[in-house]
Amino acid sequence: MAGVDWEKAYHDLENHIEAIMRETSELVNNASPKLKLNEVYITKTNTLDVIIDATGEKMEYAIDLIDRKGKMDTVKTGYQKSNTFSFDIPDGRYSITAYAKESQKDNSRVFEKTTVNFKRVFKDE
């Protein structure tokens, strides 16, 4: 590469590097978080309580609760802004599908499936 003034090229880069780093920092810090379903927390007492932990912007959440023994119809909650759900259901074995989506994006949806053995616990037991 004859004819390249490397010293001048280096000084030009040095003069622009701070602006490049600031622009990169702004892009990274202002980027929307990637939609991700982090965890589904389930507690079982007198009710089956589910909390969906997800990452994204303006999230909405839904649950499908399927009775694996067929004693009750599948419960589909539809999307809501709250990430907490509570079900008063009989003892049994259930599959839970948890959904999370960004409300401003129609096609952004992540989900996770989990199986739950639910046994009602009464306070005096």
LUMPAVEX-814594 format. One line per field, with one value per atom (N, C-alpha, C, O, CB): residue number from 1; residue in three letters; atom name; x, y, z. Coordinates in nm, 3 decimals, decimal comma. Glycine has a CB too. Example, Ala and Ser with C-alpha at 12.3 -4.5 7.8 and 13.67 -1.06 7.14 Angstrom:
<pts>
i (1:1:1:1:1:2:2:2:2:2)
aa (ALA:ALA:ALA:ALA:ALA:SER:SER:SER:SER:SER)
at (N:CA:C:O:CB:N:CA:C:O:CB)
east (1,319:1,230:1,320:1,424:1,131:1,285:1,367:1,290:1,341:1,408)
north (-0,569:-0,450:-0,330:-0,332:-0,447:-0,225:-0,106:0,003:0,114:-0,060)
up (0,780:0,780:0,780:0,846:0,905:0,708:0,714:0,787:0,804:0,572)
</pts>
This chain:
<pts>
i (1:1:1:1:1:2:2:2:2:2:3:3:3:3:3:4:4:4:4:4:5:5:5:5:5:6:6:6:6:6:7:7:7:7:7:8:8:8:8:8:9:9:9:9:9:10:10:10:10:10:11:11:11:11:11:12:12:12:12:12:13:13:13:13:13:14:14:14:14:14:15:15:15:15:15:16:16:16:16:16:17:17:17:17:17:18:18:18:18:18:19:19:19:19:19:20:20:20:20:20:21:21:21:21:21:22:22:22:22:22:23:23:23:23:23:24:24:24:24:24:25:25:25:25:25:26:26:26:26:26:27:27:27:27:27:28:28:28:28:28:29:29:29:29:29:30:30:30:30:30:31:31:31:31:31:32:32:32:32:32:33:33:33:33:33:34:34:34:34:34:35:35:35:35:35:36:36:36:36:36:37:37:37:37:37:38:38:38:38:38:39:39:39:39:39:40:40:40:40:40:41:41:41:41:41:42:42:42:42:42:43:43:43:43:43:44:44:44:44:44:45:45:45:45:45:46:46:46:46:46:47:47:47:47:47:48:48:48:48:48:49:49:49:49:49:50:50:50:50:50:51:51:51:51:51:52:52:52:52:52:53:53:53:53:53:54:54:54:54:54:55:55:55:55:55:56:56:56:56:56:57:57:57:57:57:58:58:58:58:58:59:59:59:59:59:60:60:60:60:60:61:61:61:61:61:62:62:62:62:62:63:63:63:63:63:64:64:64:64:64:65:65:65:65:65:66:66:66:66:66:67:67:67:67:67:68:68:68:68:68:69:69:69:69:69:70:70:70:70:70:71:71:71:71:71:72:72:72:72:72:73:73:73:73:73:74:74:74:74:74:75:75:75:75:75:76:76:76:76:76:77:77:77:77:77:78:78:78:78:78:79:79:79:79:79:80:80:80:80:80:81:81:81:81:81:82:82:82:82:82:83:83:83:83:83:84:84:84:84:84:85:85:85:85:85:86:86:86:86:86:87:87:87:87:87:88:88:88:88:88:89:89:89:89:89:90:90:90:90:90:91:91:91:91:91:92:92:92:92:92:93:93:93:93:93:94:94:94:94:94:95:95:95:95:95:96:96:96:96:96:97:97:97:97:97:98:98:98:98:98:99:99:99:99:99:100:100:100:100:100:101:101:101:101:101:102:102:102:102:102:103:103:103:103:103:104:104:104:104:104:105:105:105:105:105:106:106:106:106:106:107:107:107:107:107:108:108:108:108:108:109:109:109:109:109:110:110:110:110:110:111:111:111:111:111:112:112:112:112:112:113:113:113:113:113:114:114:114:114:114:115:115:115:115:115:116:116:116:116:116:117:117:117:117:117:118:118:118:118:118:119:119:119:119:119:120:120:120:120:120:121:121:121:121:121:122:122:122:122:122:123:123:123:123:123:124:124:124:124:124:125:125:125:125:125)
aa (MET:MET:MET:MET:MET:ALA:ALA:ALA:ALA:ALA:GLY:GLY:GLY:GLY:GLY:VAL:VAL:VAL:VAL:VAL:ASP:ASP:ASP:ASP:ASP:TRP:TRP:TRP:TRP:TRP:GLU:GLU:GLU:GLU:GLU:LYS:LYS:LYS:LYS:LYS:ALA:ALA:ALA:ALA:ALA:TYR:TYR:TYR:TYR:TYR:HIS:HIS:HIS:HIS:HIS:ASP:ASP:ASP:ASP:ASP:LEU:LEU:LEU:LEU:LEU:GLU:GLU:GLU:GLU:GLU:ASN:ASN:ASN:ASN:ASN:HIS:HIS:HIS:HIS:HIS:ILE:ILE:ILE:ILE:ILE:GLU:GLU:GLU:GLU:GLU:ALA:ALA:ALA:ALA:ALA:ILE:ILE:ILE:ILE:ILE:MET:MET:MET:MET:MET:ARG:ARG:ARG:ARG:ARG:GLU:GLU:GLU:GLU:GLU:THR:THR:THR:THR:THR:SER:SER:SER:SER:SER:GLU:GLU:GLU:GLU:GLU:LEU:LEU:LEU:LEU:LEU:VAL:VAL:VAL:VAL:VAL:ASN:ASN:ASN:ASN:ASN:ASN:ASN:ASN:ASN:ASN:ALA:ALA:ALA:ALA:ALA:SER:SER:SER:SER:SER:PRO:PRO:PRO:PRO:PRO:LYS:LYS:LYS:LYS:LYS:LEU:LEU:LEU:LEU:LEU:LYS:LYS:LYS:LYS:LYS:LEU:LEU:LEU:LEU:LEU:ASN:ASN:ASN:ASN:ASN:GLU:GLU:GLU:GLU:GLU:VAL:VAL:VAL:VAL:VAL:TYR:TYR:TYR:TYR:TYR:ILE:ILE:ILE:ILE:ILE:THR:THR:THR:THR:THR:LYS:LYS:LYS:LYS:LYS:THR:THR:THR:THR:THR:ASN:ASN:ASN:ASN:ASN:THR:THR:THR:THR:THR:LEU:LEU:LEU:LEU:LEU:ASP:ASP:ASP:ASP:ASP:VAL:VAL:VAL:VAL:VAL:ILE:ILE:ILE:ILE:ILE:ILE:ILE:ILE:ILE:ILE:ASP:ASP:ASP:ASP:ASP:ALA:ALA:ALA:ALA:ALA:THR:THR:THR:THR:THR:GLY:GLY:GLY:GLY:GLY:GLU:GLU:GLU:GLU:GLU:LYS:LYS:LYS:LYS:LYS:MET:MET:MET:MET:MET:GLU:GLU:GLU:GLU:GLU:TYR:TYR:TYR:TYR:TYR:ALA:ALA:ALA:ALA:ALA:ILE:ILE:ILE:ILE:ILE:ASP:ASP:ASP:ASP:ASP:LEU:LEU:LEU:LEU:LEU:ILE:ILE:ILE:ILE:ILE:ASP:ASP:ASP:ASP:ASP:ARG:ARG:ARG:ARG:ARG:LYS:LYS:LYS:LYS:LYS:GLY:GLY:GLY:GLY:GLY:LYS:LYS:LYS:LYS:LYS:MET:MET:MET:MET:MET:ASP:ASP:ASP:ASP:ASP:THR:THR:THR:THR:THR:VAL:VAL:VAL:VAL:VAL:LYS:LYS:LYS:LYS:LYS:THR:THR:THR:THR:THR:GLY:GLY:GLY:GLY:GLY:TYR:TYR:TYR:TYR:TYR:GLN:GLN:GLN:GLN:GLN:LYS:LYS:LYS:LYS:LYS:SER:SER:SER:SER:SER:ASN:ASN:ASN:ASN:ASN:THR:THR:THR:THR:THR:PHE:PHE:PHE:PHE:PHE:SER:SER:SER:SER:SER:PHE:PHE:PHE:PHE:PHE:ASP:ASP:ASP:ASP:ASP:ILE:ILE:ILE:ILE:ILE:PRO:PRO:PRO:PRO:PRO:ASP:ASP:ASP:ASP:ASP:GLY:GLY:GLY:GLY:GLY:ARG:ARG:ARG:ARG:ARG:TYR:TYR:TYR:TYR:TYR:SER:SER:SER:SER:SER:ILE:ILE:ILE:ILE:ILE:THR:THR:THR:THR:THR:ALA:ALA:ALA:ALA:ALA:TYR:TYR:TYR:TYR:TYR:ALA:ALA:ALA:ALA:ALA:LYS:LYS:LYS:LYS:LYS:GLU:GLU:GLU:GLU:GLU:SER:SER:SER:SER:SER:GLN:GLN:GLN:GLN:GLN:LYS:LYS:LYS:LYS:LYS:ASP:ASP:ASP:ASP:ASP:ASN:ASN:ASN:ASN:ASN:SER:SER:SER:SER:SER:ARG:ARG:ARG:ARG:ARG:VAL:VAL:VAL:VAL:VAL:PHE:PHE:PHE:PHE:PHE:GLU:GLU:GLU:GLU:GLU:LYS:LYS:LYS:LYS:LYS:THR:THR:THR:THR:THR:THR:THR:THR:THR:THR:VAL:VAL:VAL:VAL:VAL:ASN:ASN:ASN:ASN:ASN:PHE:PHE:PHE:PHE:PHE:LYS:LYS:LYS:LYS:LYS:ARG:ARG:ARG:ARG:ARG:VAL:VAL:VAL:VAL:VAL:PHE:PHE:PHE:PHE:PHE:LYS:LYS:LYS:LYS:LYS:ASP:ASP:ASP:ASP:ASP:GLU:GLU:GLU:GLU:GLU)
at (N:CA:C:O:CB:N:CA:C:O:CB:N:CA:C:O:CB:N:CA:C:O:CB:N:CA:C:O:CB:N:CA:C:O:CB:N:CA:C:O:CB:N:CA:C:O:CB:N:CA:C:O:CB:N:CA:C:O:CB:N:CA:C:O:CB:N:CA:C:O:CB:N:CA:C:O:CB:N:CA:C:O:CB:N:CA:C:O:CB:N:CA:C:O:CB:N:CA:C:O:CB:N:CA:C:O:CB:N:CA:C:O:CB:N:CA:C:O:CB:N:CA:C:O:CB:N:CA:C:O:CB:N:CA:C:O:CB:N:CA:C:O:CB:N:CA:C:O:CB:N:CA:C:O:CB:N:CA:C:O:CB:N:CA:C:O:CB:N:CA:C:O:CB:N:CA:C:O:CB:N:CA:C:O:CB:N:CA:C:O:CB:N:CA:C:O:CB:N:CA:C:O:CB:N:CA:C:O:CB:N:CA:C:O:CB:N:CA:C:O:CB:N:CA:C:O:CB:N:CA:C:O:CB:N:CA:C:O:CB:N:CA:C:O:CB:N:CA:C:O:CB:N:CA:C:O:CB:N:CA:C:O:CB:N:CA:C:O:CB:N:CA:C:O:CB:N:CA:C:O:CB:N:CA:C:O:CB:N:CA:C:O:CB:N:CA:C:O:CB:N:CA:C:O:CB:N:CA:C:O:CB:N:CA:C:O:CB:N:CA:C:O:CB:N:CA:C:O:CB:N:CA:C:O:CB:N:CA:C:O:CB:N:CA:C:O:CB:N:CA:C:O:CB:N:CA:C:O:CB:N:CA:C:O:CB:N:CA:C:O:CB:N:CA:C:O:CB:N:CA:C:O:CB:N:CA:C:O:CB:N:CA:C:O:CB:N:CA:C:O:CB:N:CA:C:O:CB:N:CA:C:O:CB:N:CA:C:O:CB:N:CA:C:O:CB:N:CA:C:O:CB:N:CA:C:O:CB:N:CA:C:O:CB:N:CA:C:O:CB:N:CA:C:O:CB:N:CA:C:O:CB:N:CA:C:O:CB:N:CA:C:O:CB:N:CA:C:O:CB:N:CA:C:O:CB:N:CA:C:O:CB:N:CA:C:O:CB:N:CA:C:O:CB:N:CA:C:O:CB:N:CA:C:O:CB:N:CA:C:O:CB:N:CA:C:O:CB:N:CA:C:O:CB:N:CA:C:O:CB:N:CA:C:O:CB:N:CA:C:O:CB:N:CA:C:O:CB:N:CA:C:O:CB:N:CA:C:O:CB:N:CA:C:O:CB:N:CA:C:O:CB:N:CA:C:O:CB:N:CA:C:O:CB:N:CA:C:O:CB:N:CA:C:O:CB:N:CA:C:O:CB:N:CA:C:O:CB:N:CA:C:O:CB:N:CA:C:O:CB:N:CA:C:O:CB:N:CA:C:O:CB:N:CA:C:O:CB:N:CA:C:O:CB:N:CA:C:O:CB:N:CA:C:O:CB:N:CA:C:O:CB:N:CA:C:O:CB:N:CA:C:O:CB:N:CA:C:O:CB:N:CA:C:O:CB:N:CA:C:O:CB:N:CA:C:O:CB:N:CA:C:O:CB:N:CA:C:O:CB:N:CA:C:O:CB:N:CA:C:O:CB:N:CA:C:O:CB:N:CA:C:O:CB:N:CA:C:O:CB)
east (0,084:0,000:0,088:0,101:-0,095:0,146:0,234:0,150:0,037:0,322:0,205:0,139:0,044:-0,020:0,065:0,030:-0,058:0,023:0,130:-0,119:-0,031:0,033:-0,027:-0,130:0,011:0,038:-0,014:-0,024:-0,117:0,075:0,068:0,063:-0,060:-0,128:0,191:-0,090:-0,209:-0,336:-0,430:-0,209:-0,339:-0,455:-0,480:-0,594:-0,435:-0,373:-0,385:-0,442:-0,530:-0,248:-0,393:-0,441:-0,586:-0,662:-0,352:-0,625:-0,766:-0,856:-0,961:-0,783:-0,814:-0,890:-0,897:-1,003:-0,827:-0,786:-0,780:-0,876:-0,938:-0,637:-0,889:-0,980:-1,127:-1,212:-0,953:-1,158:-1,297:-1,338:-1,457:-1,318:-1,243:-1,273:-1,369:-1,457:-1,146:-1,356:-1,444:-1,589:-1,681:-1,397:-1,608:-1,744:-1,803:-1,922:-1,742:-1,721:-1,768:-1,809:-1,912:-1,658:-1,730:-1,761:-1,889:-1,969:-1,644:-1,908:-2,031:-2,154:-2,257:-2,022:-2,143:-2,256:-2,289:-2,406:-2,223:-2,188:-2,209:-2,275:-2,366:-2,076:-2,229:-2,286:-2,433:-2,515:-2,208:-2,469:-2,609:-2,694:-2,805:-2,621:-2,644:-2,720:-2,743:-2,853:-2,647:-2,639:-2,649:-2,741:-2,826:-2,511:-2,725:-2,803:-2,948:-3,033:-2,740:-2,980:-3,117:-3,188:-3,304:-3,120:-3,121:-3,181:-3,289:-3,276:-3,074:-3,394:-3,500:-3,447:-3,368:-3,625:-3,490:-3,448:-3,508:-3,619:-3,487:-3,436:-3,484:-3,593:-3,580:-3,366:-3,701:-3,811:-3,765:-3,711:-3,929:-3,786:-3,740:-3,826:-3,856:-3,591:-3,867:-3,937:-3,831:-3,772:-4,046:-3,808:-3,700:-3,735:-3,657:-3,661:-3,853:-3,889:-4,039:-4,105:-3,814:-4,093:-4,233:-4,232:-4,187:-4,316:-4,281:-4,283:-4,422:-4,523:-4,246:-4,426:-4,552:-4,553:-4,460:-4,575:-4,658:-4,677:-4,812:-4,908:-4,668:-4,817:-4,939:-4,977:-4,908:-4,920:-5,087:-5,143:-5,291:-5,323:-5,123:-5,380:-5,522:-5,557:-5,660:-5,608:-5,470:-5,487:-5,357:-5,252:-5,529:-5,363:-5,243:-5,208:-5,284:-5,265:-5,095:-5,054:-4,935:-4,839:-5,019:-4,941:-4,836:-4,791:-4,872:-4,887:-4,658:-4,599:-4,505:-4,419:-4,523:-4,521:-4,437:-4,334:-4,370:-4,521:-4,207:-4,099:-4,046:-3,993:-3,985:-4,061:-4,017:-3,949:-3,971:-4,135:-3,867:-3,796:-3,850:-3,868:-3,643:-3,875:-3,923:-3,984:-3,974:-4,026:-4,047:-4,111:-4,263:-4,316:-4,063:-4,331:-4,477:-4,533:-4,601:-4,532:-4,504:-4,535:-4,681:-4,748:-4,448:-4,728:-4,858:-4,835:-4,744:-4,964:-4,921:-4,900:-5,029:-5,139:-4,846:-5,016:-5,133:-5,093:-4,975:-5,190:-5,194:-5,174:-5,277:-5,394:-5,185:-5,233:-5,323:-5,304:-5,192:-5,294:-5,412:-5,408:-5,487:-5,608:-5,466:-5,418:-5,480:-5,485:-5,382:-5,402:-5,605:-5,624:-5,587:-5,656:-5,771:-5,481:-5,432:-5,520:-5,507:-5,291:-5,610:-5,702:-5,838:-5,924:-5,721:-5,858:-5,981:-6,103:-6,215:-6,012:-6,086:-6,199:-6,259:-6,377:-6,157:-6,177:-6,229:-6,176:-6,075:-6,188:-6,247:-6,206:-6,077:-6,044:-6,317:-6,005:-5,883:-5,918:-6,015:-5,811:-5,838:-5,857:-5,755:-5,635:-5,839:-5,805:-5,719:-5,750:-5,861:-5,741:-5,652:-5,680:-5,689:-5,755:-5,574:-5,624:-5,612:-5,504:-5,464:-5,747:-5,457:-5,347:-5,395:-5,504:-5,279:-5,309:-5,336:-5,205:-5,097:-5,406:-5,214:-5,093:-5,025:-4,904:-5,126:-5,103:-5,047:-4,978:-5,028:-5,158:-4,865:-4,792:-4,824:-4,757:-4,642:-4,927:-4,965:-5,103:-5,196:-4,964:-5,114:-5,239:-5,268:-5,175:-5,232:-5,395:-5,436:-5,554:-5,652:-5,472:-5,544:-5,649:-5,700:-5,621:-5,596:-5,832:-5,894:-5,940:-6,046:-6,014:-5,860:-5,885:-5,880:-5,819:-5,782:-5,944:-5,939:-5,802:-5,719:-6,046:-5,779:-5,655:-5,639:-5,738:-5,654:-5,516:-5,496:-5,360:-5,271:-5,603:-5,346:-5,221:-5,251:-5,342:-5,161:-5,174:-5,201:-5,076:-4,964:-5,254:-5,098:-4,992:-5,020:-5,134:-4,983:-4,917:-4,931:-4,844:-4,725:-4,893:-4,902:-4,825:-4,833:-4,941:-4,878:-4,717:-4,711:-4,665:-4,572:-4,614:-4,733:-4,702:-4,664:-4,717:-4,821:-4,572:-4,538:-4,520:-4,465:-4,409:-4,567:-4,547:-4,537:-4,580:-4,663:-4,478:-4,473:-4,603:-4,636:-4,347:-4,676:-4,811:-4,814:-4,914:-4,876:-4,709:-4,712:-4,674:-4,684:-4,618:-4,632:-4,592:-4,683:-4,681:-4,443:-4,763:-4,860:-4,796:-4,849:-4,950:-4,685:-4,628:-4,515:-4,450:-4,579:-4,490:-4,382:-4,441:-4,515:-4,311:-4,406:-4,460:-4,356:-4,300:-4,592:-4,332:-4,248:-4,332:-4,422:-4,114:-4,303:-4,380:-4,295:-4,190:-4,504:-4,344:-4,277:-4,383:-4,488:-4,187:-4,356:-4,449:-4,392:-4,271:-4,478:-4,480:-4,437:-4,553:-4,669:-4,390:-4,523:-4,624:-4,628:-4,523:-4,597:-4,748:-4,764:-4,850:-4,956:-4,826:-4,807:-4,892:-4,947:-4,872:-4,813:-5,077:-5,138:-5,218:-5,303:-5,227:-5,190:-5,267:-5,309:-5,225:-5,186:-5,437:-5,489:-5,440:-5,446:-5,644:-5,393:-5,346:-5,438:-5,451:-5,196:-5,502:-5,589:-5,511:-5,415:-5,709:-5,551:-5,476:-5,466:-5,367:-5,543:-5,563:-5,558:-5,485:-5,483:-5,699:-5,425:-5,347:-5,206:-5,127:-5,348)
north (-0,118:0,000:0,124:0,196:0,000:0,145:0,261:0,388:0,386:0,248:0,493:0,622:0,652:0,758:0,630:0,563:0,589:0,661:0,616:0,457:0,773:0,847:0,793:0,843:1,003:0,693:0,624:0,717:0,705:0,507:0,807:0,899:0,988:1,010:0,985:1,039:1,122:1,040:1,087:1,183:0,916:0,829:0,803:0,804:0,697:0,779:0,754:0,878:0,864:0,716:0,995:1,118:1,147:1,197:1,237:1,116:1,132:1,040:1,082:1,101:0,915:0,820:0,866:0,861:0,679:0,911:0,959:1,076:1,085:1,001:1,164:1,278:1,235:1,305:1,376:1,121:1,077:0,970:0,944:1,023:0,911:0,798:0,835:0,756:0,741:0,953:0,993:1,006:0,961:1,127:1,067:1,080:0,943:0,920:1,168:0,853:0,718:0,646:0,578:0,637:0,659:0,594:0,651:0,576:0,608:0,782:0,843:0,796:0,764:0,996:0,792:0,746:0,600:0,564:0,763:0,517:0,376:0,361:0,280:0,299:0,438:0,434:0,473:0,408:0,528:0,577:0,619:0,509:0,483:0,748:0,445:0,337:0,221:0,166:0,289:0,183:0,071:0,105:0,024:0,031:0,220:0,257:0,288:0,274:0,375:0,328:0,361:0,247:0,262:0,484:0,135:0,022:-0,041:-0,046:-0,083:-0,089:-0,159:-0,293:-0,358:-0,177:-0,335:-0,467:-0,576:-0,560:-0,490:-0,683:-0,794:-0,869:-0,896:-0,890:-0,901:-0,974:-1,111:-1,189:-0,985:-1,141:-1,269:-1,307:-1,223:-1,261:-1,432:-1,484:-1,543:-1,647:-1,591:-1,478:-1,517:-1,635:-1,729:-1,401:-1,629:-1,731:-1,731:-1,628:-1,706:-1,847:-1,858:-1,911:-2,023:-1,953:-1,829:-1,867:-1,920:-1,859:-1,747:-2,034:-2,096:-2,125:-2,186:-2,227:-2,080:-2,115:-2,183:-2,148:-1,988:-2,282:-2,360:-2,359:-2,418:-2,506:-2,294:-2,297:-2,331:-2,438:-2,159:-2,243:-2,266:-2,236:-2,279:-2,180:-2,160:-2,130:-2,160:-2,178:-1,982:-2,166:-2,181:-2,040:-1,981:-2,283:-1,989:-1,853:-1,859:-1,933:-1,770:-1,782:-1,781:-1,638:-1,547:-1,845:-1,619:-1,489:-1,511:-1,599:-1,427:-1,430:-1,438:-1,326:-1,208:-1,431:-1,362:-1,264:-1,260:-1,359:-1,299:-1,145:-1,131:-0,997:-0,903:-1,147:-0,989:-0,867:-0,814:-0,890:-0,892:-0,686:-0,623:-0,489:-0,444:-0,712:-0,426:-0,296:-0,311:-0,380:-0,194:-0,245:-0,243:-0,383:-0,415:-0,151:-0,466:-0,608:-0,638:-0,565:-0,684:-0,748:-0,807:-0,957:-1,015:-0,778:-1,019:-1,158:-1,237:-1,182:-1,165:-1,367:-1,456:-1,595:-1,630:-1,461:-1,672:-1,809:-1,900:-1,863:-1,817:-2,019:-2,129:-2,233:-2,280:-2,189:-2,269:-2,369:-2,490:-2,481:-2,312:-2,602:-2,722:-2,830:-2,866:-2,773:-2,881:-2,990:-3,120:-3,160:-2,995:-3,183:-3,303:-3,426:-3,526:-3,333:-3,420:-3,531:-3,506:-3,595:-3,550:-3,389:-3,359:-3,331:-3,341:-3,470:-3,295:-3,268:-3,130:-3,107:-3,279:-3,039:-2,904:-2,856:-2,905:-2,804:-2,759:-2,705:-2,625:-2,576:-2,616:-2,615:-2,535:-2,389:-2,336:-2,548:-2,325:-2,183:-2,105:-2,129:-2,155:-2,012:-1,923:-1,782:-1,733:-1,940:-1,718:-1,589:-1,473:-1,373:-1,559:-1,482:-1,365:-1,274:-1,289:-1,290:-1,181:-1,095:-0,987:-0,932:-1,030:-0,958:-0,853:-0,785:-0,838:-0,910:-0,669:-0,595:-0,651:-0,641:-0,447:-0,711:-0,769:-0,902:-0,980:-0,789:-0,926:-1,050:-1,155:-1,258:-1,023:-1,131:-1,220:-1,279:-1,209:-1,145:-1,411:-1,483:-1,570:-1,622:-1,568:-1,586:-1,671:-1,756:-1,704:-1,587:-1,887:-1,979:-2,058:-2,114:-2,076:-2,062:-2,146:-2,271:-2,273:-2,071:-2,376:-2,498:-2,620:-2,615:-2,512:-2,729:-2,851:-2,917:-2,884:-2,951:-3,011:-3,088:-3,152:-3,184:-3,195:-3,172:-3,238:-3,210:-3,155:-3,196:-3,248:-3,229:-3,136:-3,161:-3,365:-3,029:-2,925:-2,892:-2,903:-2,799:-2,852:-2,794:-2,645:-2,604:-2,861:-2,567:-2,422:-2,375:-2,408:-2,349:-2,298:-2,231:-2,082:-2,023:-2,264:-2,022:-1,880:-1,804:-1,846:-1,853:-1,693:-1,612:-1,471:-1,418:-1,609:-1,412:-1,271:-1,209:-1,271:-1,254:-1,086:-1,014:-0,866:-0,817:-1,043:-0,795:-0,650:-0,599:-0,633:-0,591:-0,516:-0,478:-0,398:-0,404:-0,398:-0,325:-0,246:-0,329:-0,280:-0,128:-0,453:-0,538:-0,660:-0,742:-0,582:-0,671:-0,779:-0,918:-1,015:-0,756:-0,928:-1,060:-1,097:-1,199:-1,066:-1,018:-1,051:-1,132:-1,080:-0,922:-1,260:-1,346:-1,450:-1,516:-1,413:-1,464:-1,573:-1,651:-1,596:-1,520:-1,778:-1,856:-1,965:-2,002:-1,916:-2,015:-2,124:-2,218:-2,173:-2,072:-2,348:-2,448:-2,509:-2,529:-2,558:-2,537:-2,607:-2,693:-2,658:-2,508:-2,804:-2,893:-2,877:-2,871:-3,041:-2,871:-2,849:-2,960:-2,992:-2,711:-3,019:-3,106:-3,018:-2,967:-3,231:-3,002:-2,911:-2,991:-3,072:-2,808:-2,970:-3,032:-2,921:-2,848:-3,143:-2,911:-2,806:-2,831:-2,942:-2,801:-2,724:-2,731:-2,644:-2,524:-2,683:-2,705:-2,628:-2,575:-2,639:-2,714:-2,460:-2,394:-2,480:-2,468:-2,262:-2,565:-2,644:-2,777:-2,859:-2,669:-2,800:-2,924:-2,908:-3,002:-2,964)
up (0,000:0,000:0,000:0,100:0,121:-0,109:-0,125:-0,131:-0,179:-0,252:-0,084:-0,093:0,021:0,020:-0,221:0,122:0,236:0,342:0,383:0,293:0,385:0,494:0,624:0,671:0,479:0,681:0,799:0,919:0,998:0,832:0,933:1,047:1,037:1,138:1,053:0,919:0,898:0,921:0,985:0,756:0,870:0,888:1,035:1,081:0,813:1,110:1,253:1,324:1,408:1,312:1,292:1,356:1,318:1,401:1,318:1,194:1,154:1,237:1,286:1,002:1,252:1,333:1,478:1,540:1,325:1,530:1,667:1,688:1,794:1,703:1,590:1,599:1,596:1,651:1,486:1,534:1,520:1,622:1,638:1,381:1,689:1,776:1,889:1,923:1,834:1,949:2,059:2,009:2,077:2,121:1,893:1,837:1,805:1,828:1,709:1,753:1,723:1,851:1,854:1,649:1,956:2,083:2,145:2,200:2,181:2,137:2,191:2,113:2,173:2,186:1,982:1,899:1,930:1,940:1,749:1,944:1,977:2,113:2,130:1,973:2,210:2,345:2,343:2,409:2,438:2,268:2,258:2,196:2,242:2,176:2,092:2,028:2,123:2,130:1,904:2,196:2,289:2,406:2,443:2,340:2,465:2,583:2,553:2,641:2,650:2,433:2,396:2,324:2,285:2,310:2,306:2,237:2,324:2,447:2,198:2,262:2,334:2,382:2,313:2,244:2,501:2,546:2,457:2,406:2,692:2,440:2,358:2,434:2,554:2,320:2,363:2,423:2,467:2,387:2,325:2,595:2,649:2,768:2,854:2,691:2,775:2,890:2,983:2,953:2,849:3,097:3,187:3,275:3,288:3,271:3,338:3,436:3,458:3,443:3,570:3,493:3,533:3,675:3,701:3,435:3,768:3,910:3,944:3,910:4,001:4,013:4,048:4,198:4,251:3,967:4,265:4,406:4,419:4,351:4,499:4,508:4,525:4,672:4,755:4,474:4,704:4,839:4,822:4,771:4,916:4,864:4,836:4,692:4,641:4,929:4,625:4,484:4,412:4,475:4,463:4,282:4,200:4,150:4,073:4,079:4,195:4,159:4,065:4,090:4,286:3,958:3,856:3,834:3,818:3,723:3,833:3,801:3,683:3,687:3,925:3,579:3,461:3,466:3,476:3,329:3,460:3,456:3,314:3,264:3,559:3,248:3,110:3,090:3,167:3,012:2,987:2,952:2,820:2,725:2,944:2,815:2,692:2,728:2,842:2,619:2,630:2,652:2,647:2,561:2,548:2,741:2,744:2,728:2,630:2,633:2,825:2,818:2,847:2,919:2,913:2,789:2,820:2,838:2,780:2,707:2,921:2,961:2,949:2,962:3,104:2,925:2,917:2,965:2,967:2,772:3,003:3,051:2,985:2,971:3,207:2,945:2,911:3,021:3,043:2,767:3,088:3,194:3,146:3,124:3,330:3,130:3,074:3,181:3,239:2,949:3,208:3,302:3,230:3,136:3,356:3,272:3,204:3,228:3,157:3,247:3,328:3,354:3,287:3,287:3,505:3,231:3,158:3,243:3,193:3,069:3,371:3,458:3,433:3,459:3,604:3,382:3,355:3,221:3,171:3,469:3,162:3,033:3,048:3,156:2,974:2,938:2,936:2,965:2,911:2,800:3,050:3,082:2,999:3,009:3,236:2,918:2,840:2,887:2,867:2,683:2,948:3,011:2,913:2,943:3,111:2,799:2,714:2,770:2,885:2,702:2,690:2,733:2,829:2,815:2,612:2,928:3,025:3,061:3,034:3,153:3,122:3,158:3,283:3,298:3,180:3,373:3,495:3,463:3,383:3,601:3,527:3,505:3,610:3,617:3,504:3,693:3,801:3,775:3,736:3,936:3,796:3,773:3,894:3,957:3,643:3,928:4,039:3,994:3,940:4,166:4,016:3,972:4,093:4,169:3,861:4,108:4,210:4,138:4,076:4,284:4,146:4,068:4,159:4,266:3,953:4,116:4,197:4,191:4,106:4,150:4,284:4,282:4,146:4,080:4,394:4,103:3,975:3,917:3,983:3,877:3,793:3,720:3,603:3,524:3,671:3,594:3,496:3,416:3,465:3,564:3,292:3,211:3,201:3,175:3,068:3,221:3,209:3,094:3,088:3,342:3,004:2,901:2,932:2,934:2,756:2,956:2,989:2,864:2,796:3,109:2,835:2,718:2,761:2,859:2,621:2,687:2,707:2,569:2,478:2,795:2,555:2,429:2,457:2,561:2,330:2,362:2,370:2,308:2,195:2,296:2,383:2,341:2,212:2,140:2,449:2,180:2,058:1,935:1,822:2,071:1,955:1,843:1,839:1,930:1,855:1,734:1,725:1,713:1,767:1,607:1,644:1,619:1,714:1,693:1,478:1,816:1,910:2,025:2,107:1,964:2,029:2,134:2,171:2,084:2,089:2,298:2,348:2,447:2,509:2,414:2,462:2,558:2,618:2,566:2,492:2,730:2,799:2,851:2,897:2,914:2,844:2,896:3,022:3,034:2,791:3,115:3,235:3,284:3,262:3,345:3,349:3,404:3,555:3,620:3,364:3,609:3,751:3,810:3,755:3,779:3,920:4,001:4,111:4,194:4,058:4,113:4,208:4,309:4,272:4,137:4,436:4,543:4,638:4,692:4,616:4,658:4,746:4,889:4,940:4,742:4,952:5,090:5,175:5,151:5,103:5,273:5,360:5,479:5,524:5,407:5,529:5,637:5,762:5,834:5,672:5,791:5,913:5,896:5,988:5,962:5,778:5,757:5,803:5,793:5,610)
</pts>
